[in-house]
Amino acid sequence: MWGGADYERLASRFAPVHDDLVRRLGPEPGERWLDVATGTGEVALRAARAGADATGVDISAELLELARRKPGADAVRWDVGDAQALPYADASFDVVASCFGVIFAPDVEAAARELARVCAPGGRLGLACWRPDQGPHALCQRFARGEVPAGPDEWGRDERVRELLGDAFELGLEEGAWHMTAESPEAAFELMTSGAPPLKAMISTLDPEGAAAFRAEMLDYWRGFVRDEAVDEPREYLIVIGRRR
């Protein structure tokens, strides 16, 4: 699924979130830094530019190939791996980060345990997690065939994050907002259905009638966010900053 969409189109738009997350974690030269579910590598690349010994791990070999082609990619180690069973020894990293990535691991508890396991005592954790029901989430759930994974929503709830990580980390939680912008509702639909892997995969399961109905409702949804003739849809996310106990 993750290699089946043009995810770089969305990842490039998350640049302000990547910048903020890396700034909050303050990479230091020589620090061992792990970017979990790195996608096209933006957080790992920023850490490497700051002098960290950066590693990016992702379940999608296709996304890692995109990361490897970027300027500065030679300074990062790129590994194929599952966030639910990271291929690293205990306490291997001084900083563990993930931007809208680890939240999609199906086994939420396993992913949380792995974040703690590979983070050294006194090490730092930084996550960006979508708040529940951001974007046309409820609409997508209504059209989806089969069960929709609950993981992304779980990571966006303060109390659930504390349950998952509070025993291993001293946590600080803050709010963030990202704006999904497009020239028109039609442009927003094209961007999200070509660049968001879960959405593209969901649409592929619909018959022509269902796909047409879904498109019509999505366009109507984005018409509600038209400002000055363009779409500007704010989406809230949770910023998690932790210190390993």
C-alpha positions as CSV (number, residue, x, y, z in Angstrom):
1,M,0.0,0.0,0.0
2,W,2.6,2.6,1.0
3,G,4.6,2.2,-2.2
4,G,1.4,2.4,-4.3
5,A,0.8,6.2,-4.2
6,D,2.8,9.3,-5.0
7,Y,3.4,10.0,-1.3
8,E,6.2,12.5,-2.0
9,R,3.5,15.0,-3.1
10,L,2.1,15.0,0.5
11,A,5.4,14.5,2.3
12,S,6.8,17.7,0.8
13,R,3.8,19.6,2.2
14,F,4.5,18.4,5.7
15,A,7.8,20.4,5.7
16,P,6.7,22.8,8.4
17,V,5.8,19.8,10.7
18,H,9.2,18.1,9.9
19,D,11.0,21.4,10.7
20,D,9.2,21.9,14.0
21,L,9.6,18.3,15.2
22,V,13.4,18.3,14.5
23,R,13.8,21.7,16.1
24,R,12.0,20.5,19.3
25,L,14.3,17.5,19.5
26,G,17.5,19.6,18.9
27,P,19.8,17.1,17.2
28,E,23.4,17.2,18.3
29,P,26.5,16.2,16.3
30,G,27.2,12.4,16.6
31,E,23.9,11.6,18.3
32,R,22.3,8.3,17.2
33,W,19.0,9.3,15.7
34,L,16.2,6.9,14.4
35,D,13.4,8.1,12.3
36,V,10.7,5.4,12.5
37,A,8.4,4.9,9.4
38,T,10.6,7.5,7.7
39,G,8.6,7.4,4.5
40,T,10.6,9.6,2.0
41,G,13.1,10.4,4.7
42,E,12.5,14.1,5.5
43,V,13.0,13.9,9.3
44,A,16.1,11.7,9.0
45,L,17.6,14.0,6.4
46,R,17.1,17.1,8.6
47,A,18.7,15.3,11.6
48,A,21.7,14.3,9.4
49,R,22.1,17.9,8.2
50,A,22.4,18.9,11.8
51,G,25.2,16.4,12.4
52,A,23.3,13.5,13.9
53,D,24.2,9.9,13.0
54,A,20.8,9.3,11.4
55,T,19.0,6.1,10.5
56,G,15.6,6.0,8.6
57,V,13.6,2.8,8.8
58,D,10.4,2.1,6.8
59,I,8.3,-0.9,5.8
60,S,8.2,0.3,2.2
61,A,11.2,-0.4,0.1
62,E,9.7,1.9,-2.6
63,L,9.5,4.9,-0.3
64,L,13.1,4.3,0.8
65,E,14.3,4.3,-2.8
66,L,12.8,7.9,-3.1
67,A,14.6,8.9,0.1
68,R,17.9,7.5,-1.1
69,R,17.7,9.8,-4.2
70,K,17.5,13.0,-2.2
71,P,20.4,15.5,-1.6
72,G,22.3,14.5,1.5
73,A,20.9,10.9,1.5
74,D,24.3,9.4,1.7
75,A,24.7,10.7,5.2
76,V,21.7,8.6,6.4
77,R,21.5,4.8,6.9
78,W,18.3,3.5,5.2
79,D,16.8,0.2,6.5
80,V,13.7,-1.7,5.5
81,G,12.0,-2.7,8.8
82,D,8.7,-3.0,10.7
83,A,7.9,-0.4,13.4
84,Q,6.3,-3.3,15.4
85,A,9.6,-5.2,15.4
86,L,12.5,-2.8,14.8
87,P,15.7,-4.5,13.6
88,Y,17.9,-2.8,16.3
89,A,19.3,-3.7,19.7
90,D,17.9,-2.4,22.9
91,A,18.9,1.3,23.7
92,S,20.5,1.7,20.3
93,F,19.5,5.4,19.8
94,D,19.7,8.7,21.6
95,V,16.7,10.1,19.7
96,V,13.7,8.3,18.3
97,A,11.3,10.2,16.1
98,S,8.3,9.6,13.8
99,C,6.2,12.1,11.9
100,F,2.8,10.7,10.9
101,G,4.4,7.4,10.5
102,V,4.5,4.9,13.4
103,I,0.8,5.8,14.1
104,F,-0.2,3.6,11.1
105,A,1.4,0.4,12.5
106,P,-1.5,-2.0,13.1
107,D,-0.3,-3.3,16.5
108,V,-0.3,-0.1,18.5
109,E,1.1,-1.6,21.7
110,A,3.9,-3.4,19.9
111,A,4.9,-0.2,18.1
112,A,4.9,1.7,21.4
113,R,7.1,-1.0,23.1
114,E,9.6,-0.8,20.3
115,L,9.9,3.0,20.5
116,A,10.8,2.6,24.2
117,R,13.0,-0.5,23.7
118,V,15.4,1.1,21.2
119,C,15.6,4.5,23.0
120,A,18.6,4.8,25.4
121,P,18.0,5.9,29.0
122,G,17.8,9.6,29.1
123,G,17.1,9.6,25.3
124,R,14.5,11.7,23.6
125,L,11.3,10.9,21.8
126,G,9.4,13.0,19.3
127,L,6.2,12.1,17.5
128,A,3.6,14.0,15.4
129,C,0.3,12.2,15.5
130,W,-3.0,13.1,13.8
131,R,-5.8,13.9,16.1
132,P,-8.9,11.7,15.7
133,D,-11.3,12.4,12.9
134,Q,-9.1,14.9,11.1
135,G,-9.9,15.5,7.5
136,P,-12.7,13.6,5.8
137,H,-12.1,10.7,8.1
138,A,-15.7,9.8,8.9
139,L,-16.6,9.9,5.2
140,C,-13.8,7.6,4.3
141,Q,-14.8,5.2,7.1
142,R,-18.4,5.1,5.7
143,F,-17.2,4.1,2.2
144,A,-14.5,1.7,3.2
145,R,-15.0,-2.0,2.8
146,G,-14.0,-4.0,5.8
147,E,-12.6,-2.8,9.2
148,V,-10.7,0.5,9.2
149,P,-7.5,0.3,11.5
150,A,-7.9,2.3,14.7
151,G,-4.2,2.9,15.2
152,P,-4.0,6.5,13.8
153,D,-6.8,7.6,16.0
154,E,-5.4,6.0,19.1
155,W,-2.1,7.9,18.8
156,G,-4.0,11.2,18.6
157,R,-5.7,10.9,22.1
158,D,-3.7,12.3,25.0
159,E,-4.9,9.6,27.5
160,R,-4.1,6.8,25.1
161,V,-0.6,8.1,24.4
162,R,0.0,8.3,28.1
163,E,-1.1,4.7,28.5
164,L,1.2,3.6,25.6
165,L,4.3,5.5,26.5
166,G,3.9,7.0,30.0
167,D,5.7,4.2,31.9
168,A,8.8,4.4,29.7
169,F,8.9,8.2,29.0
170,E,8.4,11.5,30.8
171,L,5.9,13.1,28.4
172,G,5.0,16.5,27.2
173,L,2.0,16.9,24.9
174,E,1.2,20.0,22.7
175,E,-1.1,20.9,19.9
176,G,-0.2,21.6,16.3
177,A,-2.1,22.4,13.1
178,W,-1.3,21.6,9.5
179,H,-3.2,23.2,6.6
180,M,-4.2,21.1,3.5
181,T,-4.3,23.7,0.7
182,A,-5.3,23.3,-2.9
183,E,-6.5,25.5,-5.8
184,S,-10.0,24.0,-5.7
185,P,-12.0,21.0,-4.3
186,E,-11.2,19.1,-7.4
187,A,-7.4,19.8,-7.0
188,A,-7.7,18.7,-3.3
189,F,-9.3,15.4,-4.4
190,E,-6.7,14.7,-7.0
191,L,-3.9,15.5,-4.5
192,M,-5.2,13.3,-1.7
193,T,-6.4,10.4,-3.8
194,S,-3.0,10.2,-5.7
195,G,-0.7,11.0,-2.8
196,A,-2.3,9.5,0.4
197,P,-1.6,5.7,0.2
198,P,-4.5,4.6,2.5
199,L,-7.0,6.7,0.6
200,K,-5.8,5.6,-2.8
201,A,-6.0,1.9,-1.6
202,M,-9.5,2.4,-0.3
203,I,-10.8,3.9,-3.5
204,S,-9.4,1.0,-5.5
205,T,-11.8,-1.3,-3.6
206,L,-14.9,0.7,-4.7
207,D,-17.0,-0.1,-7.8
208,P,-17.5,2.7,-10.3
209,E,-20.8,3.8,-8.7
210,G,-19.3,3.9,-5.2
211,A,-16.2,5.7,-6.5
212,A,-18.4,8.4,-8.1
213,A,-20.4,8.8,-5.0
214,F,-17.3,9.1,-2.8
215,R,-15.8,11.7,-5.1
216,A,-19.0,13.8,-5.0
217,E,-19.1,13.7,-1.2
218,M,-15.4,14.6,-0.9
219,L,-15.8,17.6,-3.2
220,D,-18.8,18.7,-1.2
221,Y,-16.7,18.3,2.0
222,W,-13.8,20.5,0.6
223,R,-16.3,23.2,-0.7
224,G,-16.8,23.9,3.0
225,F,-13.2,25.0,3.3
226,V,-13.0,27.3,0.3
227,R,-11.5,30.6,1.3
228,D,-10.7,33.3,-1.4
229,E,-11.6,30.7,-4.1
230,A,-9.1,28.1,-2.8
231,V,-9.2,25.2,-0.3
232,D,-7.6,25.8,3.1
233,E,-8.5,22.9,5.5
234,P,-6.8,22.9,8.9
235,R,-6.0,19.5,10.4
236,E,-5.0,19.3,14.1
237,Y,-2.2,17.0,15.3
238,L,-0.6,16.0,18.6
239,I,3.0,16.7,19.3
240,V,4.6,14.2,21.7
241,I,8.0,15.0,23.3
242,G,9.4,12.5,25.7
243,R,12.5,11.7,27.8
244,R,13.3,8.0,28.4
245,R,13.2,7.1,32.0
